[in-house]
Amino acid sequence: MPVVNRIAEFTEDMKTWRRHLHQIPELGLDTVKTASYVTEILQGFGVDEIHQGIAQNGIVAIINGQGAGPTIGLRADMDGLPITEPAAVEYASTHPGKMHACGHDGHTTMLLGAARYLAETRNFAGRVALLFQPAEEVIGGARIMVEEGVMDRFDIREVYALHNAPGLPEGAFLTTPGPLMAAVDTFTVALTGMGGHGAMPHLTRDPVMAACGMAQAIQTIVSRNHHATEDLVISVTQIHAGTVDNVIPETAFINGTIRTFNPEVQKMVMTRFDEIVKGCAVAYGVAAELTYEVGYPATINDAEKAAFAAGVAREISGEAQVEAEGGREMGAEDFAYMLQARPGAYLFIGQGETAGLHHPAYDFNDAIAPVGASFFARLVEKAQPLA
C-alpha cells in the first residue's frame, strides 16, 4: 500500500505543524516552546496519556490500542542547531543563531502525523509510546531518557526511529541489520610551551611545531595501528595558536573527532592517543594535556527488527525504494542508547536532492512527512495486530 489515505488527508496540517516548529528552534535540553507546542497538538488528538518533563523537556505520549498487548516505542528528536538561517523562506527561524538544519522539526511532525492516525483508528493491540526527545545533537537526550527509566516505566518492548536523508530519493528508505552508524569520541590536546620572539625560535619551546607534529602523528593510528578492514576515522578539525606574525605563542590547542564501530578498536585508539601525545610532548619539549571524551556508542540495529521495518517500508514506498542492507556510515546518533536498551531499528527516509544536513540552506522536505507518518502507523499495526 502507498501512503495511508487518512494520513494523506491531513498533509496540509502536517505542513503547518512542521513550519511552526521550524520557526521556534531550540537547543539541547532547552526545548520548552517545542515541547509545549507538541503537547498542545497531542492533546487535540485525544491521546490517552502525556508525560512531560522527561530529560527536562522530553515527552512520552501513550495511545492505547484495542485489547491487551505489548508496548512499541516510536522516537522523534526535537532540538535544533546553533546555525544562523538565511531568511530564505517565510517560515524561517525567529530565534537568532538557531535553526532546524537537521530536520528534527520534520521528524517531530512525522511522529505527530502517526499519532493523529493511531489515536483515531486504534487498529492495533497493546500500546504505542511516542517518545519526543530533546538534545540529540548534544549530550545525548536519548541516554538521559533511558537513564530516567522510560523503557521500564512504560514497558517498551521494541523501539524505532527515522531520520531524513538528503541525496536519497524522495520517499525511499535505507537501513541495515547490525551496525548502522559509528560511535563518536572527541579529543582535545592543550599544549603549553615557552613563547618568544619569532626571530629567535631557539630561545623558545614552540607549541605550534608540536601541534603540527602531533596532528601528523595522530594520523598514523589509522594508517599503521589498526587492521584495514576495521572502519576507523580520526579527524583533526581544529588547531589554534598564536596572535601575530612575529611572536611564537606560549600555548596551542588541538581538537578533533574519532569514529569507530568495534570497542576493541576504540580501546586501541585511546591507548595510542595517550602514547603519542606524551611522546610528542617530550620530543618537542612542551607540556601536553589530553582530554579524551567517550561519546555516543555505535547505532546497532537488531537484525530481525531491521528486516521487519524494511518490510513495512516496502508496503509504503515499494520494493525498488527500499534498501534493506544499505551498509554503515561514520555518522553518529544518540538513538544508539535506546537500541542498547531495547531491540529495534533506525531507518533513513529519502529527502531528495536538497542541501545537506547541518547546512544553512537545508530545509526539511514537507512532501515526505506523510510517507514517514504512514511508515510509523503501519509499523505499529503490523507489529501489534488485532487478533
BAFI-91609 format. One record per residue (C-alpha): residue number from 0; residue in one letter; chain; x, y, z. Coordinates in Angstrom, 3 decimals. Example, Ala and Ser with C-alpha at 12.3 -4.5 7.8 and 13.67 -1.06 7.14 Angstrom:
<pts>
+-----+------+------+----------+----------+----------+
| pos | code | unit |       px |       py |       pz |
+-----+------+------+----------+----------+----------+
|   0 |    A |    A |   12.300 |   -4.500 |    7.800 |
|   1 |    S |    A |   13.670 |   -1.060 |    7.140 |
+-----+------+------+----------+----------+----------+
</pts>
This chain:
<pts>
+-----+------+------+----------+----------+----------+
| pos | code | unit |       px |       py |       pz |
+-----+------+------+----------+----------+----------+
|   0 |    M |    A |    0.000 |    0.000 |    0.000 |
|   1 |    P |    A |    1.173 |    3.596 |   -0.538 |
|   2 |    V |    A |    0.743 |    6.487 |    1.900 |
|   3 |    V |    A |   -2.173 |    5.805 |    4.246 |
|   4 |    N |    A |   -5.220 |    7.600 |    2.828 |
|   5 |    R |    A |   -6.273 |    9.152 |    6.117 |
|   6 |    I |    A |   -2.767 |   10.489 |    6.727 |
|   7 |    A |    A |   -2.707 |   11.936 |    3.205 |
|   8 |    E |    A |   -5.861 |   13.863 |    4.097 |
|   9 |    F |    A |   -4.055 |   15.910 |    6.745 |
|  10 |    T |    A |   -0.907 |   16.576 |    4.750 |
|  11 |    E |    A |   -1.555 |   20.334 |    4.928 |
|  12 |    D |    A |   -1.967 |   20.153 |    8.698 |
|  13 |    M |    A |    1.380 |   18.410 |    8.955 |
|  14 |    K |    A |    2.964 |   21.139 |    6.849 |
|  15 |    T |    A |    1.524 |   23.749 |    9.209 |
|  16 |    W |    A |    2.902 |   21.947 |   12.294 |
|  17 |    R |    A |    6.306 |   21.491 |   10.738 |
|  18 |    R |    A |    6.676 |   25.074 |    9.618 |
|  19 |    H |    A |    5.618 |   26.384 |   13.004 |
|  20 |    L |    A |    8.236 |   24.153 |   14.643 |
|  21 |    H |    A |   10.783 |   25.401 |   12.121 |
|  22 |    Q |    A |   10.279 |   28.945 |   13.347 |
|  23 |    I |    A |   10.995 |   28.129 |   17.004 |
|  24 |    P |    A |   14.203 |   26.044 |   17.028 |
|  25 |    E |    A |   15.678 |   25.375 |   20.447 |
|  26 |    L |    A |   18.945 |   23.809 |   21.531 |
|  27 |    G |    A |   19.853 |   20.838 |   23.681 |
|  28 |    L |    A |   17.559 |   20.109 |   26.596 |
|  29 |    D |    A |   16.041 |   23.598 |   26.455 |
|  30 |    T |    A |   13.149 |   22.721 |   24.126 |
|  31 |    V |    A |   10.447 |   24.468 |   26.163 |
|  32 |    K |    A |    8.433 |   26.063 |   23.334 |
|  33 |    T |    A |    8.783 |   22.997 |   21.130 |
|  34 |    A |    A |    7.576 |   20.649 |   23.862 |
|  35 |    S |    A |    4.679 |   22.971 |   24.688 |
|  36 |    Y |    A |    3.544 |   23.018 |   21.050 |
|  37 |    V |    A |    3.876 |   19.242 |   20.701 |
|  38 |    T |    A |    1.852 |   18.759 |   23.883 |
|  39 |    E |    A |   -0.863 |   21.088 |   22.621 |
|  40 |    I |    A |   -1.139 |   19.158 |   19.353 |
|  41 |    L |    A |   -1.188 |   15.777 |   21.128 |
|  42 |    Q |    A |   -3.949 |   16.937 |   23.468 |
|  43 |    G |    A |   -6.039 |   17.802 |   20.437 |
|  44 |    F |    A |   -5.667 |   14.232 |   19.163 |
|  45 |    G |    A |   -7.045 |   12.748 |   22.371 |
|  46 |    V |    A |   -4.062 |   10.574 |   23.232 |
|  47 |    D |    A |   -4.532 |    8.645 |   26.465 |
|  48 |    E |    A |   -1.562 |    9.876 |   28.486 |
|  49 |    I |    A |    1.007 |   12.667 |   28.176 |
|  50 |    H |    A |    4.049 |   12.514 |   30.446 |
|  51 |    Q |    A |    6.186 |   15.667 |   30.442 |
|  52 |    G |    A |    9.495 |   16.733 |   31.951 |
|  53 |    I |    A |   11.434 |   13.623 |   30.989 |
|  54 |    A |    A |   15.047 |   14.551 |   30.244 |
|  55 |    Q |    A |   13.970 |   18.067 |   31.249 |
|  56 |    N |    A |   11.675 |   18.786 |   28.295 |
|  57 |    G |    A |   11.086 |   15.388 |   26.729 |
|  58 |    I |    A |    7.606 |   13.916 |   26.313 |
|  59 |    V |    A |    6.194 |   10.394 |   26.338 |
|  60 |    A |    A |    2.658 |   10.128 |   24.986 |
|  61 |    I |    A |    0.691 |    6.884 |   25.250 |
|  62 |    I |    A |   -2.014 |    5.684 |   22.860 |
|  63 |    N |    A |   -3.903 |    2.570 |   23.893 |
|  64 |    G |    A |   -4.920 |    0.069 |   21.269 |
|  65 |    Q |    A |   -7.752 |   -2.430 |   21.429 |
|  66 |    G |    A |   -7.073 |   -5.220 |   23.873 |
|  67 |    A |    A |   -4.020 |   -6.449 |   25.690 |
|  68 |    G |    A |   -0.592 |   -6.465 |   24.144 |
|  69 |    P |    A |    2.956 |   -5.104 |   24.401 |
|  70 |    T |    A |    4.115 |   -1.506 |   24.054 |
|  71 |    I |    A |    6.055 |   -0.355 |   20.998 |
|  72 |    G |    A |    8.169 |    2.820 |   21.146 |
|  73 |    L |    A |    8.486 |    5.382 |   18.346 |
|  74 |    R |    A |   11.023 |    8.182 |   18.776 |
|  75 |    A |    A |   11.425 |   11.656 |   17.249 |
|  76 |    D |    A |   14.097 |   14.216 |   18.173 |
|  77 |    M |    A |   13.087 |   17.853 |   18.748 |
|  78 |    D |    A |   16.227 |   20.002 |   19.077 |
|  79 |    G |    A |   17.836 |   22.321 |   16.539 |
|  80 |    L |    A |   21.368 |   23.532 |   15.838 |
|  81 |    P |    A |   23.354 |   26.713 |   16.633 |
|  82 |    I |    A |   23.289 |   27.858 |   12.986 |
|  83 |    T |    A |   22.061 |   31.189 |   11.627 |
|  84 |    E |    A |   19.381 |   30.618 |    8.998 |
|  85 |    P |    A |   19.254 |   32.854 |    5.920 |
|  86 |    A |    A |   15.817 |   34.449 |    5.644 |
|  87 |    A |    A |   15.079 |   32.420 |    2.504 |
|  88 |    V |    A |   11.614 |   31.169 |    3.473 |
|  89 |    E |    A |    8.634 |   32.892 |    5.068 |
|  90 |    Y |    A |    8.733 |   30.415 |    7.973 |
|  91 |    A |    A |   12.430 |   30.968 |    8.755 |
|  92 |    S |    A |   13.717 |   30.764 |   12.311 |
|  93 |    T |    A |   12.617 |   33.539 |   14.638 |
|  94 |    H |    A |   15.318 |   32.565 |   17.157 |
|  95 |    P |    A |   18.585 |   34.285 |   16.124 |
|  96 |    G |    A |   21.523 |   31.923 |   15.782 |
|  97 |    K |    A |   19.329 |   28.820 |   15.985 |
|  98 |    M |    A |   17.976 |   26.718 |   13.143 |
|  99 |    H |    A |   16.353 |   23.397 |   12.345 |
| 100 |    A |    A |   19.156 |   22.445 |    9.972 |
| 101 |    C |    A |   18.898 |   18.696 |   10.568 |
| 102 |    G |    A |   15.184 |   18.148 |   10.038 |
| 103 |    H |    A |   14.162 |   17.420 |   13.604 |
| 104 |    D |    A |   11.128 |   19.631 |   13.003 |
| 105 |    G |    A |   10.185 |   17.155 |   10.273 |
| 106 |    H |    A |   10.885 |   14.114 |   12.447 |
| 107 |    T |    A |    8.607 |   15.507 |   15.147 |
| 108 |    T |    A |    5.937 |   16.230 |   12.550 |
| 109 |    M |    A |    6.054 |   12.691 |   11.118 |
| 110 |    L |    A |    5.527 |   11.242 |   14.587 |
| 111 |    L |    A |    2.685 |   13.688 |   15.260 |
| 112 |    G |    A |    1.068 |   12.593 |   11.997 |
| 113 |    A |    A |    1.294 |    8.964 |   13.037 |
| 114 |    A |    A |   -0.075 |    9.872 |   16.482 |
| 115 |    R |    A |   -3.153 |   11.519 |   14.999 |
| 116 |    Y |    A |   -3.922 |    8.498 |   12.836 |
| 117 |    L |    A |   -3.266 |    5.956 |   15.595 |
| 118 |    A |    A |   -5.393 |    7.888 |   18.103 |
| 119 |    E |    A |   -8.268 |    7.979 |   15.604 |
| 120 |    T |    A |   -8.162 |    4.365 |   14.437 |
| 121 |    R |    A |   -6.577 |    2.355 |   17.285 |
| 122 |    N |    A |   -6.280 |   -0.552 |   14.877 |
| 123 |    F |    A |   -3.665 |   -2.331 |   16.976 |
| 124 |    A |    A |   -3.273 |   -4.312 |   20.178 |
| 125 |    G |    A |   -1.373 |   -3.141 |   23.250 |
| 126 |    R |    A |    0.015 |    0.382 |   23.379 |
| 127 |    V |    A |    2.265 |    2.742 |   21.479 |
| 128 |    A |    A |    4.658 |    5.061 |   23.331 |
| 129 |    L |    A |    5.558 |    8.219 |   21.413 |
| 130 |    L |    A |    8.984 |    9.436 |   22.544 |
| 131 |    F |    A |    9.632 |   13.112 |   21.786 |
| 132 |    Q |    A |   13.275 |   13.607 |   22.723 |
| 133 |    P |    A |   15.393 |   16.740 |   23.283 |
| 134 |    A |    A |   19.170 |   17.068 |   22.907 |
| 135 |    E |    A |   20.019 |   14.631 |   20.132 |
| 136 |    E |    A |   22.661 |   16.993 |   18.756 |
| 137 |    V |    A |   24.430 |   17.405 |   22.114 |
| 138 |    I |    A |   24.833 |   15.455 |   25.371 |
| 139 |    G |    A |   22.525 |   12.605 |   24.341 |
| 140 |    G |    A |   18.927 |   13.224 |   25.319 |
| 141 |    A |    A |   18.174 |    9.598 |   24.434 |
| 142 |    R |    A |   20.698 |    8.475 |   27.042 |
| 143 |    I |    A |   19.045 |   10.668 |   29.670 |
| 144 |    M |    A |   15.573 |    9.362 |   28.818 |
| 145 |    V |    A |   16.837 |    5.785 |   29.115 |
| 146 |    E |    A |   18.630 |    6.556 |   32.394 |
| 147 |    E |    A |   15.413 |    8.101 |   33.716 |
| 148 |    G |    A |   13.733 |    4.747 |   33.104 |
| 149 |    V |    A |   11.366 |    5.308 |   30.178 |
| 150 |    M |    A |   11.823 |    1.792 |   28.820 |
| 151 |    D |    A |   10.878 |    0.129 |   32.091 |
| 152 |    R |    A |    8.375 |    2.737 |   33.240 |
| 153 |    F |    A |    6.305 |    2.362 |   30.071 |
| 154 |    D |    A |    7.186 |   -1.310 |   29.498 |
| 155 |    I |    A |    8.506 |   -0.612 |   25.997 |
| 156 |    R |    A |    9.463 |   -3.869 |   24.237 |
| 157 |    E |    A |   10.905 |   -2.539 |   20.969 |
| 158 |    V |    A |   11.760 |    0.901 |   19.580 |
| 159 |    Y |    A |   12.097 |    2.566 |   16.163 |
| 160 |    A |    A |   13.137 |    5.919 |   14.686 |
| 161 |    L |    A |   13.506 |    7.678 |   11.330 |
| 162 |    H |    A |   15.969 |   10.296 |   10.076 |
| 163 |    N |    A |   15.684 |   12.204 |    6.821 |
| 164 |    A |    A |   18.480 |   11.720 |    4.286 |
| 165 |    P |    A |   19.352 |   14.380 |    1.679 |
| 166 |    G |    A |   20.546 |   12.721 |   -1.524 |
| 167 |    L |    A |   18.425 |    9.609 |   -1.021 |
| 168 |    P |    A |   15.442 |    9.614 |   -3.430 |
| 169 |    E |    A |   12.321 |   11.257 |   -2.059 |
| 170 |    G |    A |   10.318 |    8.766 |   -0.008 |
| 171 |    A |    A |   12.889 |    5.973 |   -0.266 |
| 172 |    F |    A |   14.079 |    4.074 |    2.813 |
| 173 |    L |    A |   17.517 |    2.776 |    3.774 |
| 174 |    T |    A |   18.627 |    0.710 |    6.745 |
| 175 |    T |    A |   20.867 |   -2.254 |    7.508 |
| 176 |    P |    A |   20.963 |   -5.114 |   10.015 |
| 177 |    G |    A |   23.553 |   -4.709 |   12.769 |
| 178 |    P |    A |   25.873 |   -1.669 |   12.936 |
| 179 |    L |    A |   24.456 |    1.305 |   11.041 |
| 180 |    M |    A |   26.300 |    4.342 |   12.463 |
| 181 |    A |    A |   29.543 |    4.742 |   14.338 |
| 182 |    A |    A |   30.465 |    5.505 |   17.908 |
| 183 |    V |    A |   31.768 |    9.049 |   18.270 |
| 184 |    D |    A |   34.509 |   10.239 |   20.641 |
| 185 |    T |    A |   36.167 |   13.658 |   20.948 |
| 186 |    F |    A |   39.761 |   14.530 |   21.741 |
| 187 |    T |    A |   41.355 |   17.801 |   22.847 |
| 188 |    V |    A |   45.045 |   18.448 |   23.479 |
| 189 |    A |    A |   46.158 |   21.596 |   25.306 |
| 190 |    L |    A |   49.834 |   22.364 |   24.643 |
| 191 |    T |    A |   51.998 |   24.689 |   26.726 |
| 192 |    G |    A |   55.496 |   25.665 |   25.648 |
| 193 |    M |    A |   57.566 |   28.799 |   26.114 |
| 194 |    G |    A |   56.825 |   31.706 |   23.845 |
| 195 |    G |    A |   59.201 |   34.275 |   22.474 |
| 196 |    H |    A |   60.296 |   36.361 |   19.519 |
| 197 |    G |    A |   59.653 |   34.831 |   16.099 |
| 198 |    A |    A |   63.188 |   35.798 |   15.081 |
| 199 |    M |    A |   64.707 |   33.815 |   17.963 |
| 200 |    P |    A |   62.985 |   30.378 |   17.953 |
| 201 |    H |    A |   65.997 |   28.772 |   19.630 |
| 202 |    L |    A |   65.029 |   30.578 |   22.818 |
| 203 |    T |    A |   61.512 |   29.115 |   22.812 |
| 204 |    R |    A |   59.743 |   25.782 |   23.123 |
| 205 |    D |    A |   57.389 |   26.140 |   20.190 |
| 206 |    P |    A |   53.862 |   24.728 |   20.738 |
| 207 |    V |    A |   52.960 |   25.434 |   17.088 |
| 208 |    M |    A |   55.521 |   22.936 |   15.792 |
| 209 |    A |    A |   54.452 |   20.495 |   18.499 |
| 210 |    A |    A |   50.807 |   20.823 |   17.432 |
| 211 |    C |    A |   51.678 |   20.211 |   13.777 |
| 212 |    G |    A |   53.837 |   17.216 |   14.614 |
| 213 |    M |    A |   51.225 |   15.797 |   16.935 |
| 214 |    A |    A |   48.440 |   16.199 |   14.342 |
| 215 |    Q |    A |   50.504 |   14.250 |   11.805 |
| 216 |    A |    A |   51.459 |   11.559 |   14.314 |
| 217 |    I |    A |   47.821 |   11.062 |   15.284 |
| 218 |    Q |    A |   47.040 |   10.073 |   11.687 |
| 219 |    T |    A |   49.406 |    7.098 |   11.958 |
| 220 |    I |    A |   46.855 |    5.460 |   14.272 |
| 221 |    V |    A |   44.639 |    4.936 |   11.229 |
| 222 |    S |    A |   47.399 |    4.097 |    8.771 |
| 223 |    R |    A |   49.629 |    1.922 |   10.966 |
| 224 |    N |    A |   47.892 |    0.748 |   14.140 |
| 225 |    H |    A |   44.621 |   -0.826 |   13.040 |
| 226 |    H |    A |   43.525 |   -3.520 |   10.613 |
| 227 |    A |    A |   42.484 |   -2.097 |    7.260 |
| 228 |    T |    A |   39.152 |   -3.975 |    7.310 |
| 229 |    E |    A |   38.015 |   -2.252 |   10.534 |
| 230 |    D |    A |   36.274 |    1.085 |    9.990 |
| 231 |    L |    A |   38.071 |    3.930 |   11.733 |
| 232 |    V |    A |   38.106 |    7.686 |   11.174 |
| 233 |    I |    A |   40.248 |   10.178 |   13.096 |
| 234 |    S |    A |   39.928 |   13.784 |   12.002 |
| 235 |    V |    A |   41.867 |   16.709 |   13.446 |
| 236 |    T |    A |   39.354 |   19.519 |   12.982 |
| 237 |    Q |    A |   40.904 |   22.402 |   14.944 |
| 238 |    I |    A |   44.379 |   23.758 |   15.572 |
| 239 |    H |    A |   44.528 |   27.125 |   17.311 |
| 240 |    A |    A |   47.692 |   29.026 |   18.210 |
| 241 |    G |    A |   49.218 |   32.462 |   18.087 |
| 242 |    T |    A |   48.071 |   36.024 |   17.554 |
| 243 |    V |    A |   50.653 |   37.878 |   15.405 |
| 244 |    D |    A |   53.310 |   37.066 |   12.844 |
| 245 |    N |    A |   56.435 |   37.788 |   14.915 |
| 246 |    V |    A |   55.560 |   36.077 |   18.208 |
| 247 |    I |    A |   55.889 |   32.385 |   18.944 |
| 248 |    P |    A |   52.965 |   31.738 |   21.292 |
| 249 |    E |    A |   53.001 |   30.126 |   24.695 |
| 250 |    T |    A |   50.090 |   27.746 |   24.017 |
| 251 |    A |    A |   48.354 |   25.793 |   21.276 |
| 252 |    F |    A |   45.181 |   23.733 |   21.064 |
| 253 |    I |    A |   44.239 |   20.650 |   19.007 |
| 254 |    N |    A |   40.748 |   19.172 |   18.734 |
| 255 |    G |    A |   39.024 |   16.532 |   16.648 |
| 256 |    T |    A |   36.699 |   13.554 |   16.328 |
| 257 |    I |    A |   37.089 |    9.767 |   16.334 |
| 258 |    R |    A |   34.597 |    7.331 |   14.770 |
| 259 |    T |    A |   34.668 |    3.578 |   15.433 |
| 260 |    F |    A |   32.405 |    0.530 |   15.444 |
| 261 |    N |    A |   34.499 |   -2.056 |   17.280 |
| 262 |    P |    A |   35.048 |   -1.424 |   21.033 |
| 263 |    E |    A |   38.481 |   -3.043 |   20.758 |
| 264 |    V |    A |   39.475 |   -0.545 |   18.079 |
| 265 |    Q |    A |   38.188 |    2.245 |   20.310 |
| 266 |    K |    A |   40.354 |    0.994 |   23.201 |
| 267 |    M |    A |   43.391 |    0.801 |   20.917 |
| 268 |    V |    A |   42.826 |    4.384 |   19.756 |
| 269 |    M |    A |   42.600 |    5.626 |   23.339 |
| 270 |    T |    A |   45.862 |    3.899 |   24.231 |
| 271 |    R |    A |   47.720 |    5.196 |   21.182 |
| 272 |    F |    A |   46.433 |    8.732 |   21.733 |
| 273 |    D |    A |   47.904 |    8.751 |   25.209 |
| 274 |    E |    A |   51.238 |    7.380 |   23.967 |
| 275 |    I |    A |   51.502 |    9.772 |   21.010 |
| 276 |    V |    A |   50.603 |   12.885 |   22.996 |
| 277 |    K |    A |   53.095 |   12.057 |   25.743 |
| 278 |    G |    A |   55.815 |   11.129 |   23.235 |
| 279 |    C |    A |   55.384 |   14.256 |   21.133 |
| 280 |    A |    A |   55.378 |   16.422 |   24.236 |
| 281 |    V |    A |   58.776 |   15.040 |   25.221 |
| 282 |    A |    A |   60.111 |   15.289 |   21.670 |
| 283 |    Y |    A |   59.151 |   18.964 |   21.324 |
| 284 |    G |    A |   59.851 |   19.997 |   24.913 |
| 285 |    V |    A |   56.327 |   21.103 |   25.722 |
| 286 |    A |    A |   53.657 |   20.131 |   28.236 |
| 287 |    A |    A |   50.557 |   18.447 |   26.813 |
| 288 |    E |    A |   47.225 |   17.649 |   28.452 |
| 289 |    L |    A |   44.969 |   15.168 |   26.614 |
| 290 |    T |    A |   41.229 |   15.137 |   27.197 |
| 291 |    Y |    A |   39.543 |   12.129 |   25.578 |
| 292 |    E |    A |   35.749 |   12.157 |   25.816 |
| 293 |    V |    A |   33.796 |    8.988 |   25.029 |
| 294 |    G |    A |   30.580 |    9.968 |   23.241 |
| 295 |    Y |    A |   27.621 |    8.197 |   21.673 |
| 296 |    P |    A |   28.057 |    4.455 |   21.141 |
| 297 |    A |    A |   27.568 |    2.794 |   17.763 |
| 298 |    T |    A |   23.987 |    2.623 |   16.499 |
| 299 |    I |    A |   23.325 |   -1.094 |   16.110 |
| 300 |    N |    A |   20.050 |   -2.329 |   14.650 |
| 301 |    D |    A |   18.530 |   -5.599 |   15.745 |
| 302 |    A |    A |   18.730 |   -7.694 |   12.569 |
| 303 |    E |    A |   15.210 |   -9.125 |   12.898 |
| 304 |    K |    A |   13.629 |   -5.749 |   13.677 |
| 305 |    A |    A |   15.511 |   -4.062 |   10.821 |
| 306 |    A |    A |   14.211 |   -6.676 |    8.378 |
| 307 |    F |    A |   10.687 |   -6.236 |    9.732 |
| 308 |    A |    A |   10.881 |   -2.445 |    9.436 |
| 309 |    A |    A |   12.207 |   -2.724 |    5.889 |
| 310 |    G |    A |    9.213 |   -4.891 |    5.028 |
| 311 |    V |    A |    6.850 |   -2.214 |    6.330 |
| 312 |    A |    A |    8.738 |    0.423 |    4.334 |
| 313 |    R |    A |    8.236 |   -1.653 |    1.157 |
| 314 |    E |    A |    4.480 |   -1.555 |    1.721 |
| 315 |    I |    A |    4.622 |    2.229 |    1.831 |
| 316 |    S |    A |    7.161 |    3.078 |   -0.884 |
| 317 |    G |    A |    7.544 |   -0.070 |   -2.978 |
| 318 |    E |    A |   10.278 |   -2.679 |   -3.351 |
| 319 |    A |    A |   12.534 |   -0.532 |   -5.541 |
| 320 |    Q |    A |   12.512 |    2.296 |   -2.996 |
| 321 |    V |    A |   13.820 |    0.283 |   -0.032 |
| 322 |    E |    A |   17.432 |   -0.713 |    0.609 |
| 323 |    A |    A |   17.396 |   -3.193 |    3.487 |
| 324 |    E |    A |   21.161 |   -3.795 |    3.569 |
| 325 |    G |    A |   22.483 |   -0.355 |    2.822 |
| 326 |    G |    A |   25.734 |   -0.679 |    4.733 |
| 327 |    R |    A |   27.022 |    1.527 |    7.513 |
| 328 |    E |    A |   28.281 |    5.078 |    7.800 |
| 329 |    M |    A |   30.566 |    7.045 |   10.100 |
| 330 |    G |    A |   27.957 |    9.494 |   11.360 |
| 331 |    A |    A |   26.632 |    9.077 |   14.904 |
| 332 |    E |    A |   23.232 |    9.139 |   16.589 |
| 333 |    D |    A |   22.141 |    9.042 |   20.230 |
| 334 |    F |    A |   19.260 |    6.691 |   19.389 |
| 335 |    A |    A |   22.053 |    4.169 |   19.939 |
| 336 |    Y |    A |   21.279 |    4.322 |   23.667 |
| 337 |    M |    A |   17.666 |    3.297 |   23.081 |
| 338 |    L |    A |   18.818 |    0.438 |   20.861 |
| 339 |    Q |    A |   21.151 |   -0.700 |   23.641 |
| 340 |    A |    A |   18.167 |   -0.777 |   25.990 |
| 341 |    R |    A |   15.660 |   -2.454 |   23.642 |
| 342 |    P |    A |   15.722 |   -4.219 |   20.261 |
| 343 |    G |    A |   14.612 |   -2.099 |   17.358 |
| 344 |    A |    A |   15.760 |   -0.331 |   14.216 |
| 345 |    Y |    A |   16.765 |    3.058 |   12.842 |
| 346 |    L |    A |   15.999 |    3.920 |    9.217 |
| 347 |    F |    A |   16.770 |    6.756 |    6.844 |
| 348 |    I |    A |   13.966 |    8.241 |    4.739 |
| 349 |    G |    A |   14.887 |    9.965 |    1.488 |
| 350 |    Q |    A |   14.641 |   13.748 |    1.426 |
| 351 |    G |    A |   15.506 |   14.079 |   -2.271 |
| 352 |    E |    A |   18.185 |   16.299 |   -3.782 |
| 353 |    T |    A |   18.384 |   19.083 |   -1.218 |
| 354 |    A |    A |   21.056 |   20.882 |    0.759 |
| 355 |    G |    A |   22.831 |   18.619 |    3.206 |
| 356 |    L |    A |   22.232 |   18.201 |    6.905 |
| 357 |    H |    A |   23.700 |   20.916 |    9.155 |
| 358 |    H |    A |   23.901 |   23.335 |    6.208 |
| 359 |    P |    A |   22.319 |   26.817 |    6.452 |
| 360 |    A |    A |   20.408 |   26.193 |    3.201 |
| 361 |    Y |    A |   18.854 |   22.950 |    4.455 |
| 362 |    D |    A |   15.077 |   22.687 |    4.810 |
| 363 |    F |    A |   13.001 |   19.583 |    5.535 |
| 364 |    N |    A |   11.012 |   18.349 |    2.535 |
| 365 |    D |    A |    7.350 |   18.503 |    3.606 |
| 366 |    A |    A |    6.407 |   16.014 |    0.877 |
| 367 |    I |    A |    7.969 |   13.138 |    2.822 |
| 368 |    A |    A |    6.123 |   13.810 |    6.094 |
| 369 |    P |    A |    3.057 |   11.708 |    5.117 |
| 370 |    V |    A |    5.402 |    8.918 |    3.995 |
| 371 |    G |    A |    7.190 |    8.827 |    7.333 |
| 372 |    A |    A |    3.931 |    9.099 |    9.290 |
| 373 |    S |    A |    2.463 |    6.229 |    7.263 |
| 374 |    F |    A |    5.557 |    4.138 |    7.962 |
| 375 |    F |    A |    5.232 |    4.679 |   11.717 |
| 376 |    A |    A |    1.493 |    3.961 |   11.670 |
| 377 |    R |    A |    1.761 |    0.747 |    9.642 |
| 378 |    L |    A |    4.737 |   -0.352 |   11.733 |
| 379 |    V |    A |    2.542 |   -0.304 |   14.843 |
| 380 |    E |    A |   -0.374 |   -2.052 |   13.131 |
| 381 |    K |    A |    1.873 |   -4.807 |   11.747 |
| 382 |    A |    A |    3.953 |   -5.274 |   14.893 |
| 383 |    Q |    A |    0.894 |   -5.467 |   17.145 |
| 384 |    P |    A |   -2.050 |   -6.633 |   15.002 |
| 385 |    L |    A |   -5.536 |   -7.140 |   16.377 |
| 386 |    A |    A |   -6.469 |  -10.778 |   16.929 |
+-----+------+------+----------+----------+----------+
</pts>
